[in-house]
Amino acid sequence: MPNYISPALDTTKNFVTLNSVTENIITFSKALADSTRWRIVRLVQDQALCVCELADILEMPQSSVSSHVQVIRKAGLLESEKCEKWTYFRIEKRYRKLIHTLDKFFADTEVALTQKDAARSLARLAKREASCCPGPRQLAKR
C-alpha cells in the first residue's frame, strides 16, 4: 500500500505518492529491460513528467507510454504526484544514483538516452506553461 505525503497547502488535489518498493530483482530488472522503459527512466530521473509529456517526447501513443510507466511504477522505481487530472512521475531519490551509474556504464549502447530525447524533453518542458499540463508542485520542490 502506498505511503502518502501530506497534500500541498494550496489545494487538496495535489499529493505525492511513494510506492512500496519491490524487493524482487526480477520485477526490478523487467522494469529496465526494455529500451522504451529505459528511455522513460532516464527522462524522469531528474524531473517529473506526466504521460502526455512523455508521449510527446517519445513520439508514441499515450496508452503505450502509460503501459510502460506502470511496469516501472510496479517495480517501485517511481514516485508520483497527482495534480488535478494529471499524474507526474519521477525516479525515487534512492534509485537516482543507481540509474545514473547504470546509464554511465551502458552509455555506449543503443538504449542510452539519445540527444534527440534530451532536446525533445527540453522543448516540451518549455511549452509546459502554455500546455494542458500544469506541472507538478510537490515533486518540483524536492
C-alpha positions in Angstrom: 0.0 0.0 0.0 1.5 3.4 -0.9 2.5 5.9 1.7 1.1 9.3 1.2 2.9 12.6 1.9 0.7 15.4 3.1 -1.2 17.3 0.4 0.1 20.6 -0.9 -1.2 23.5 1.1 -2.7 25.4 -1.8 -5.0 22.6 -3.0 -6.2 19.2 -1.9 -5.9 17.9 -5.4 -2.1 17.6 -5.2 -0.3 14.9 -3.4 2.9 12.8 -3.8 2.8 9.1 -3.6 5.8 7.0 -2.7 5.1 3.5 -3.9 6.2 0.4 -1.9 9.4 -0.8 -3.2 9.5 -4.3 -4.5 12.4 -6.4 -3.3 12.0 -8.8 -6.3 15.0 -8.5 -8.6 13.1 -10.0 -11.5 10.4 -7.3 -11.3 13.1 -4.6 -10.9 15.0 -6.0 -13.9 11.9 -6.2 -16.1 11.3 -2.5 -15.5 14.7 -1.7 -17.0 14.8 -4.5 -19.6 13.0 -2.6 -22.4 14.5 0.2 -24.5 11.4 2.4 -24.2 11.2 1.9 -20.4 14.9 2.7 -20.1 14.3 5.9 -22.1 11.4 6.8 -19.8 13.6 6.1 -16.7 16.3 8.4 -18.0 13.7 11.1 -18.8 12.2 11.1 -15.4 15.4 10.7 -13.5 15.8 14.3 -12.6 12.5 15.9 -13.5 8.9 14.9 -13.1 6.9 14.4 -16.3 3.3 13.3 -17.0 2.4 10.6 -19.5 1.3 13.1 -22.1 4.7 14.9 -21.9 6.5 11.5 -22.2 4.3 10.6 -25.2 5.2 13.8 -26.9 8.9 13.4 -26.2 9.0 9.7 -27.2 6.6 10.2 -30.2 4.5 7.3 -29.0 0.8 6.9 -28.2 -0.1 7.8 -24.6 -1.6 4.4 -24.0 1.7 2.7 -24.8 3.7 5.1 -22.7 1.2 4.6 -19.8 1.7 0.8 -20.0 5.4 1.2 -19.8 5.1 3.6 -16.9 3.0 1.1 -15.0 5.7 -1.6 -15.3 8.3 0.9 -13.9 5.9 2.0 -11.2 5.1 -1.6 -10.1 8.8 -2.2 -9.7 8.9 0.6 -7.1 11.1 2.9 -9.1 8.8 5.9 -9.3 7.3 8.4 -7.0 4.3 10.2 -8.3 2.2 13.4 -7.8 -1.4 13.7 -8.7 -2.1 17.2 -9.8 -5.7 17.8 -10.9 -6.2 15.2 -13.6 -2.5 14.6 -14.4 -0.1 12.4 -12.6 3.6 13.3 -12.7 6.3 10.6 -12.3 9.9 10.8 -11.2 12.5 8.3 -10.2 12.6 7.9 -6.4 15.6 9.5 -4.9 17.0 6.3 -3.5 17.4 4.9 -7.1 18.8 8.0 -8.9 22.4 7.2 -8.1 21.9 3.6 -9.3 20.2 4.7 -12.5 23.0 7.3 -13.1 25.6 4.6 -12.6 23.8 2.2 -15.0 23.5 5.0 -17.5 27.2 5.7 -17.4 28.1 2.0 -17.6 25.9 1.4 -20.6 26.4 4.8 -22.2 27.7 3.3 -25.5 24.7 1.1 -26.0 21.8 1.9 -28.4 19.3 2.1 -25.5 21.1 5.1 -23.8 19.1 8.3 -23.7 19.7 10.0 -27.0 20.4 13.6 -27.6 17.1 13.7 -29.5 15.2 12.7 -26.4 17.0 15.3 -24.4 16.3 18.0 -26.9 12.6 17.0 -27.1 12.4 17.0 -23.4 13.7 20.5 -23.1 11.4 21.7 -25.9 8.4 20.0 -24.2 9.2 21.5 -20.8 9.5 24.9 -22.3 5.9 24.6 -23.5 4.6 23.3 -20.2 3.0 26.6 -19.0 1.1 27.0 -22.3 0.0 23.4 -22.5 -2.7 21.4 -20.8 -0.3 20.1 -18.2 0.0 22.4 -15.1 3.2 20.8 -13.9 4.0 19.2 -10.6 4.0 21.2 -7.4 5.5 19.0 -4.7 7.9 17.0 -6.9 9.2 20.2 -8.4 10.2 21.4 -4.9 12.0 18.2 -3.9 
